[in-house]
């Protein structure tokens, strides 16, 4: 073997050894992992290969990974799951494009809440689901036209349980349940047809945005005579006068006893913050009396992002300021919403699961969290997203905490 052949041989041997030694595409190292599904709440490392999580353990050797995320002094969680958002921007111009607001908040899965119905879902899928790097799922509106507002959402003739269920079954990988909202009439027809569609589509859940009638419908009747265990009452901390019954009595400031019973029965209470659908006058006394939401979501829409809501991390930070502990807040944005939409493959850092991760810091300073009424609570801590991984790919990196740093055009810097 001549000198040049030996050099080539040594080079190829070193290359082979290097490729064998680097078993992982990404290693998230040194972070405090919170994974409610696996009861992890301690420092751990997470190794990713391709689009899957392959190892969760302490002190994984950094040399075994091609790219290392330095998560020291940071929190590492499953990718957040926001089960109430609006992303069908051609239906409602101005509503945010999914990838533009999800990753910077640590969200890897967002569920559009009824922007499309059976008539418009295929267009929604083509324009939004198929074009998004974020995992976009959907609640299918019982109104065939979808979330078009005005007379469209008052048309009982367009609330067809059978046709809605057919589309839900056809696109079962994308549609998680049925949505009803914004109906102002005295009838229970929209709720009952949504539940019927859910049953026909394979017993999938229903999300109810309930209220608008005067006098207001009884939420006790809703919980015990119309909804099933597993169905979702969103905007659970709304207080909108006599058009929507609230869960906390505005006069006594007490959670109505049947609300606790409904939650025990399996009715799911979701935040759905939105523009005017969250009031501290409901949330603060509820939490003080031990009533916690099952899931925390945004109702992301064009008004909410520039109003009191802003983003999911701001909503989560509010609940921390009101007394929820961090593991409970993470559970309400990962494990619980994944269960609610019957996608327990999401919201977890289990080995073998898709590599959706969020990395956060806890900023310290002076922060003010207000609701749409102008009531404000002050806080000294606020969650901030440092890095988001979607299907094994770094899709958001606030401060370049990965080595090497991969930037948008594919170039790397060290």
Helices and strands as residue ranges (DSSP letters): H 3-21, E 24-35, G 36-38, E 40-49, E 52-57, G 62-64, E 65-70, E 75-78, E 80-85, H 98-101, G 103-105, E 107-117, H 121-124, I 125-129, E 135-141, G 150-154, G 156-158, H 161-170, E 175-181, H 189-200, E 205-209, H 219-221, I 222-226, E 232-233, G 241-243, H 257-265, E 268-269, H 280-288, G 304-306, H 312-321, H 326-331, H 335-340, E 357-370, E 376-390, E 393-397, E 402-403, E 405-406, E 412-413
